[in-house]
Amino acid sequence: GVVAIVAALARVARATVQPRRGWLLVAGLGFVSLLLSLALGAWGAALLAGGRRVVPAPLDEAIVHLQVFGFAVSVALAVSLQVFPRFLVLQPTRAGALPPALAGYALGLAAATASRLLEQGAGPSPASDWLWAAGAWLELGSLATLLWALRLYHPPARPSNTPSVTNPTRRWFRMAYGWLLVGATLLALLATRQALGQGAVAV
């Protein structure tokens, strides 16, 4: 079902007359993450069918991480990059910062997911813990860079023609992305704590 939806969206994206911008790459990362999470979910289902009582924790963490930081966050960022500059009257986006930030986020997502799969296959190890921590810090830094490039927290470019709509909406999205940064920071700190041998952390 998801493959059919992604294929339809890809056809629309290829046929659009609008310029292809970075937000499409961010959305693509989100849907690739969703497909990978579903594939890992099928693996978990196969383990359950084979007699496991629960999905192993590392595999479960990889699935959740791909669904939240991979799919949900990426799609939200893609919509934000496309809609927010005009809707929230933001200053011009720093377009040059988007490609390295997106590459860093994709690399961090891959490292964090690979660390969980490495632990699933070979058991806990310092290598998998440090890989998880490195991925979490890369994700945090890249998220902060993407929001800096979007200028969400900068003063607006001009007063809105509908301040009763624009100003509260801008404030709510600033709060929402602020909490995302708090969550990403907590994940990075907890992953580092585990890598330093101070106890395992379930996420």
C-alpha positions as CSV (number, residue, x, y, z in Angstrom):
1,G,0.0,0.0,0.0
2,V,2.7,2.5,0.9
3,V,4.7,1.6,-2.2
4,A,1.7,2.4,-4.3
5,I,1.2,5.8,-2.6
6,V,4.9,6.6,-2.9
7,A,4.8,5.7,-6.6
8,A,1.8,8.0,-7.2
9,L,3.5,10.9,-5.4
10,A,6.7,10.3,-7.4
11,R,4.8,10.6,-10.6
12,V,3.2,13.8,-9.5
13,A,6.6,15.2,-8.4
14,R,8.1,14.3,-11.8
15,A,5.3,16.0,-13.7
16,T,5.1,19.2,-11.7
17,V,5.8,22.5,-13.6
18,Q,7.2,24.1,-10.4
19,P,10.9,24.2,-9.8
20,R,12.3,21.2,-8.1
21,R,13.7,22.3,-4.8
22,G,15.3,20.8,-1.7
23,W,12.0,20.1,0.0
24,L,11.4,17.2,-2.4
25,L,14.6,15.5,-1.3
26,V,13.6,15.9,2.3
27,A,10.2,14.3,1.5
28,G,12.0,11.6,-0.4
29,L,14.1,10.8,2.7
30,G,10.9,10.5,4.7
31,F,9.2,8.1,2.4
32,V,12.4,6.0,2.1
33,S,12.6,5.8,5.8
34,L,9.0,4.7,6.0
35,L,9.6,1.9,3.5
36,L,12.6,0.7,5.4
37,S,10.7,0.8,8.7
38,L,8.0,-1.3,7.2
39,A,10.5,-3.8,5.9
40,L,12.0,-4.0,9.4
41,G,8.5,-4.4,10.7
42,A,8.0,-7.4,8.4
43,W,11.2,-8.9,9.8
44,G,9.9,-8.4,13.3
45,A,6.6,-10.0,12.4
46,A,8.6,-13.0,11.0
47,L,10.5,-13.3,14.3
48,L,7.1,-13.3,16.2
49,A,5.8,-15.9,13.8
50,G,8.9,-18.0,14.5
51,G,8.1,-18.1,18.2
52,R,9.5,-14.9,19.7
53,R,7.2,-13.4,22.3
54,V,8.2,-9.8,21.6
55,V,10.1,-8.0,18.9
56,P,13.8,-7.6,20.1
57,A,14.4,-4.2,21.6
58,P,17.2,-3.1,19.1
59,L,15.0,-4.0,16.1
60,D,12.0,-2.2,17.7
61,E,14.2,0.9,18.3
62,A,15.3,0.9,14.7
63,I,11.7,0.7,13.5
64,V,10.6,3.5,15.8
65,H,13.6,5.7,15.0
66,L,12.9,5.4,11.2
67,Q,9.2,6.1,11.7
68,V,9.7,9.2,13.9
69,F,13.0,10.8,13.0
70,G,13.0,9.4,9.5
71,F,9.4,9.6,8.3
72,A,7.5,12.0,10.5
73,V,10.2,14.6,11.0
74,S,11.4,14.6,7.4
75,V,7.9,15.0,6.0
76,A,7.1,17.8,8.5
77,L,10.4,19.5,7.5
78,A,9.6,19.1,3.8
79,V,6.2,20.7,4.2
80,S,7.7,23.5,6.3
81,L,10.4,24.3,3.7
82,Q,7.8,24.5,1.0
83,V,5.0,26.3,2.9
84,F,6.4,28.3,5.8
85,P,8.4,31.0,4.0
86,R,5.3,32.5,2.4
87,F,2.6,31.4,4.9
88,L,4.5,32.6,8.0
89,V,6.2,35.6,6.2
90,L,9.7,34.3,7.0
91,Q,12.9,35.9,5.7
92,P,14.4,34.2,2.6
93,T,15.6,30.7,3.2
94,R,19.3,30.1,3.3
95,A,19.2,27.7,0.3
96,G,22.9,27.0,0.3
97,A,22.7,25.5,3.8
98,L,20.0,23.0,2.9
99,P,22.0,20.3,1.0
100,P,24.8,19.8,3.6
101,A,22.2,19.9,6.4
102,L,20.0,17.3,4.6
103,A,23.1,15.1,3.9
104,G,24.1,15.3,7.5
105,Y,20.6,14.4,8.7
106,A,20.5,11.4,6.3
107,L,23.9,10.2,7.5
108,G,22.9,10.6,11.1
109,L,19.7,8.7,10.5
110,A,21.6,5.9,8.8
111,A,24.2,5.7,11.6
112,A,21.6,5.6,14.3
113,T,19.5,2.9,12.5
114,A,22.6,0.9,11.6
115,S,23.7,0.9,15.3
116,R,20.5,-0.7,16.3
117,L,20.7,-3.3,13.6
118,L,24.3,-4.0,14.5
119,E,23.2,-4.6,18.1
120,Q,20.4,-6.8,16.8
121,G,22.8,-8.9,14.8
122,A,25.9,-9.1,17.1
123,G,24.6,-8.0,20.5
124,P,25.6,-4.9,22.5
125,S,29.0,-3.5,21.9
126,P,30.9,-0.2,22.3
127,A,31.0,0.2,18.5
128,S,27.2,0.1,18.2
129,D,26.7,2.4,21.2
130,W,29.2,5.0,19.8
131,L,27.6,4.7,16.3
132,W,24.2,5.4,17.9
133,A,25.6,8.4,19.7
134,A,27.3,9.8,16.6
135,G,24.1,9.4,14.6
136,A,22.0,11.1,17.3
137,W,24.4,14.1,17.4
138,L,24.5,14.3,13.6
139,E,20.7,14.4,13.6
140,L,20.6,17.1,16.2
141,G,23.1,19.3,14.5
142,S,21.5,18.9,11.1
143,L,18.0,19.7,12.5
144,A,19.3,22.8,14.1
145,T,21.0,23.8,10.8
146,L,17.8,23.2,8.8
147,L,15.8,25.3,11.2
148,W,18.5,28.0,11.0
149,A,18.3,27.9,7.2
150,L,14.5,28.1,7.3
151,R,14.8,31.2,9.6
152,L,11.9,30.1,11.6
153,Y,13.2,31.8,14.7
154,H,14.2,35.0,13.0
155,P,12.0,38.1,12.9
156,P,9.5,37.9,10.1
157,A,10.3,39.6,6.8
158,R,7.4,42.0,7.1
159,P,4.2,42.4,9.1
160,S,1.5,39.9,8.1
161,N,-1.7,41.0,6.3
162,T,-3.6,38.6,8.6
163,P,-1.7,38.9,11.9
164,S,-4.5,37.1,13.8
165,V,-3.7,34.0,11.8
166,T,0.0,34.3,11.0
167,N,1.4,35.3,14.4
168,P,-0.2,32.6,16.6
169,T,0.6,30.0,13.9
170,R,4.2,31.0,13.7
171,R,4.4,30.9,17.5
172,W,3.0,27.4,17.7
173,F,5.3,26.1,15.1
174,R,8.3,27.6,16.9
175,M,7.2,25.8,20.0
176,A,6.7,22.5,18.2
177,Y,10.1,22.6,16.6
178,G,11.6,23.7,19.8
179,W,10.3,20.6,21.5
180,L,11.7,18.5,18.6
181,L,15.1,20.0,19.3
182,V,14.7,19.2,23.0
183,G,13.8,15.6,22.2
184,A,16.7,15.2,19.8
185,T,19.1,16.7,22.4
186,L,17.8,14.2,25.1
187,L,18.3,11.3,22.6
188,A,21.9,12.4,21.9
189,L,22.7,12.8,25.6
190,L,21.2,9.5,26.6
191,A,23.0,7.7,23.7
192,T,26.3,9.3,24.8
193,R,25.6,8.2,28.3
194,Q,25.1,4.6,27.2
195,A,28.3,4.8,25.0
196,L,30.2,5.9,28.1
197,G,29.1,2.7,29.9
198,Q,26.7,4.4,32.3
199,G,23.8,2.1,31.7
200,A,21.6,1.1,28.8
201,V,18.8,3.4,27.8
202,A,15.5,2.3,26.3
203,V,14.2,4.9,23.8
